């Protein structure tokens, strides 16, 4: 017998018992984004490789080691998207959405990175991203942070910590990079191989190292806030004032950086201690230089991305009650006329009751076996239509999860009865 084929390592199935939680999470995030006036944009999963090399940076682990890149039949290098911002910027530029315009956008979908799989980090993973274009003041920075805080409240999460920092302008960072490189060269022998390689090309990425052997070197490095220009200090101070006014608690983390030149000013992350090493749940910041870097006109921009797998894990770690989309009703059918009437009746009930989840028995089976299926489905109520009920225009109702006697009701009354019992709206 041939060996069964399994999923690619790091690319996981999300099974029916799990998808109700995912649907709830996605619905909450969508509703909050739309409440702030953000519109959905749907982006391709595959983009030209050059887009990510230019936007993410060639001297990064993502581009050097983690991207799924291949040549198509025309010999063009394509890549499964490792993140969403680059594709969103490309789409906005391509469709003329940025010049003299303000855009508030959100998107969701799978991303792909060839990393070592571990809890909270997979090779196919899902993100929600939010991007805003055309606004340069600190108010839009605050709005995005307000939005994330509302998302956590809506999900019942209250133990996330907000970290913020300012990267300043490109000119301000140039002075900081000079001081940082000088410091790192003095510690060259204490750097790991990746950091030694990046000391000239992308020294700020060294501060992101998770290598514990590098902790002392990183902690002793110069801090970026000491090199900020006055304009960036004012911008950051105004952001902090917005957060203070809204009662949002935050920590200023001077080690929170981004390595590429098109990032500027505000960066932020929401972190938790409940997910081990994968503690960052949401990361965002300004990328005012990216549109121009990719060939467009200079456009202020800011956004964030959050990982859905990590949020699901955090909801579970906090024992947040999540919905289970089991059917409300299981329809048991018997006899030729009972089956024929029941199949039509099921459609009538679904049309009459908004939100009704009704599972109809298919594939025949005795009443005994059908009631076993009804019990396994998790339904609260079983409805029965056999030949006798079909002939008399009746339905037998049997509670499955609560006390109560079996009753026989007229078919025309069952929708209003179920509506009251299940708290569903009746469509007249």
GILINCOR-V986287 format. One record per residue. N is the residue number from 0. RES is the residue in one letter. SS is DSSP state (hx for helix, st for strand, lp for the rest). Layout:
BEGIN
N&RES&SS  N&RES&SS
END
This chain:
BEGIN
0&X&lp  1&X&lp  2&X&lp  3&X&lp  4&X&lp  5&X&lp  6&X&lp  7&X&lp  8&X&lp  9&X&lp  10&X&lp  11&X&lp  12&X&lp  13&X&lp  14&X&lp  15&X&hx  16&X&hx  17&X&hx  18&X&hx  19&X&hx  20&X&hx  21&X&hx  22&X&hx  23&X&hx  24&X&hx  25&X&hx  26&X&hx  27&X&hx  28&X&hx  29&X&hx  30&X&hx  31&X&hx  32&X&hx  33&X&hx  34&X&hx  35&X&lp  36&X&lp  37&X&lp  38&X&st  39&X&st  40&X&lp  41&X&lp  42&X&lp  43&X&lp  44&X&lp  45&X&st  46&X&st  47&X&st  48&X&hx  49&X&hx  50&X&hx  51&X&hx  52&X&hx  53&X&hx  54&X&hx  55&X&hx  56&X&lp  57&X&lp  58&X&lp  59&X&lp  60&X&hx  61&X&hx  62&X&hx  63&X&hx  64&X&hx  65&X&hx  66&X&lp  67&X&st  68&X&st  69&X&st  70&X&st  71&X&lp  72&X&lp  73&X&lp  74&X&lp  75&X&lp  76&X&st  77&X&st  78&X&st  79&X&st  80&X&lp  81&X&lp  82&X&lp  83&X&lp  84&X&hx  85&X&hx  86&X&hx  87&X&hx  88&X&hx  89&X&hx  90&X&hx  91&X&hx  92&X&hx  93&X&hx  94&X&lp  95&X&lp  96&X&lp  97&X&lp  98&X&lp  99&X&lp  100&X&lp  101&X&lp  102&X&st  103&X&st  104&X&st  105&X&st  106&X&st  107&X&st  108&X&st  109&X&st  110&X&st  111&X&st  112&X&lp  113&X&lp  114&X&lp  115&X&lp  116&X&lp  117&X&st  118&X&lp  119&X&lp  120&X&st  121&X&lp  122&X&lp  123&X&st  124&X&st  125&X&st  126&X&st  127&X&st  128&X&st  129&X&st  130&X&st  131&X&st  132&X&st  133&X&lp  134&X&lp  135&X&lp  136&X&lp  137&X&hx  138&X&hx  139&X&hx  140&X&hx  141&X&hx  142&X&hx  143&X&hx  144&X&hx  145&X&hx  146&X&hx  147&X&hx  148&X&hx  149&X&hx  150&X&hx  151&X&hx  152&X&hx  153&X&hx  154&X&hx  155&X&lp  156&X&lp  157&X&lp  158&X&lp  159&X&lp  160&X&st  161&X&st  162&X&st  163&X&st  164&X&st  165&X&st  166&X&lp  167&X&lp  168&X&lp  169&X&hx  170&X&hx  171&X&hx  172&X&hx  173&X&hx  174&X&hx  175&X&hx  176&X&hx  177&X&hx  178&X&hx  179&X&hx  180&X&hx  181&X&hx  182&X&hx  183&X&hx  184&X&hx  185&X&hx  186&X&lp  187&X&hx  188&X&hx  189&X&hx  190&X&lp  191&X&lp  192&X&hx  193&X&hx  194&X&hx  195&X&hx  196&X&hx  197&X&hx  198&X&lp  199&X&lp  200&X&lp  201&X&lp  202&X&hx  203&X&hx  204&X&hx  205&X&hx  206&X&hx  207&X&hx  208&X&lp  209&X&lp  210&X&lp  211&X&hx  212&X&hx  213&X&hx  214&X&hx  215&X&hx  216&X&hx  217&X&hx  218&X&hx  219&X&lp  220&X&lp  221&X&lp  222&X&lp  223&X&hx  224&X&hx  225&X&hx  226&X&hx  227&X&lp  228&X&lp  229&X&hx  230&X&hx  231&X&hx  232&X&hx  233&X&hx  234&X&hx  235&X&hx  236&X&hx  237&X&hx  238&X&hx  239&X&hx  240&X&hx  241&X&hx  242&X&hx  243&X&hx  244&X&hx  245&X&lp  246&X&lp  247&X&lp  248&X&lp  249&X&lp  250&X&st  251&X&st  252&X&lp  253&X&lp  254&X&lp  255&X&lp  256&X&lp  257&X&lp  258&X&lp  259&X&lp  260&X&lp  261&X&lp  262&X&lp  263&X&st  264&X&st  265&X&st  266&X&st  267&X&st  268&X&st  269&X&st  270&X&st  271&X&lp  272&X&lp  273&X&lp  274&X&lp  275&X&lp  276&X&lp  277&X&lp  278&X&lp  279&X&st  280&X&st  281&X&st  282&X&st  283&X&st  284&X&st  285&X&st  286&X&lp  287&X&lp  288&X&lp  289&X&hx  290&X&hx  291&X&hx  292&X&hx  293&X&lp  294&X&lp  295&X&lp  296&X&lp  297&X&lp  298&X&lp  299&X&lp  300&X&st  301&X&st  302&X&st  303&X&st  304&X&st  305&X&st  306&X&st  307&X&hx  308&X&hx  309&X&hx  310&X&hx  311&X&hx  312&X&hx  313&X&hx  314&X&hx  315&X&hx  316&X&hx  317&X&lp  318&X&lp  319&X&lp  320&X&lp  321&X&lp  322&X&lp  323&X&lp  324&X&lp  325&X&lp  326&X&lp  327&X&lp  328&X&st  329&X&st  330&X&st  331&X&st  332&X&st  333&X&lp  334&X&lp  335&X&hx  336&X&hx  337&X&hx  338&X&hx  339&X&hx  340&X&hx  341&X&hx  342&X&hx  343&X&hx  344&X&hx  345&X&hx  346&X&hx  347&X&hx  348&X&hx  349&X&hx  350&X&hx  351&X&hx  352&X&st  353&X&st  354&X&lp  355&X&lp  356&X&lp  357&X&st  358&X&st  359&X&st  360&X&lp  361&X&lp  362&X&lp  363&X&lp  364&X&lp  365&X&lp  366&X&hx  367&X&hx  368&X&hx  369&X&hx  370&X&hx  371&X&hx  372&X&hx  373&X&hx  374&X&hx  375&X&hx  376&X&hx  377&X&lp  378&X&lp  379&X&lp  380&X&st  381&X&st  382&X&st  383&X&st  384&X&st  385&X&lp  386&X&hx  387&X&hx  388&X&hx  389&X&hx  390&X&hx  391&X&hx  392&X&lp  393&X&st  394&X&st  395&X&st  396&X&st  397&X&st  398&X&st  399&X&lp  400&X&lp  401&X&lp  402&X&lp  403&X&lp  404&X&lp  405&X&lp  406&X&st  407&X&st  408&X&st  409&X&st  410&X&hx  411&X&hx  412&X&hx  413&X&hx  414&X&hx  415&X&hx  416&X&hx  417&X&hx  418&X&hx  419&X&hx  420&X&hx  421&X&hx  422&X&lp  423&X&lp  424&X&st  425&X&st  426&X&lp  427&X&lp
END
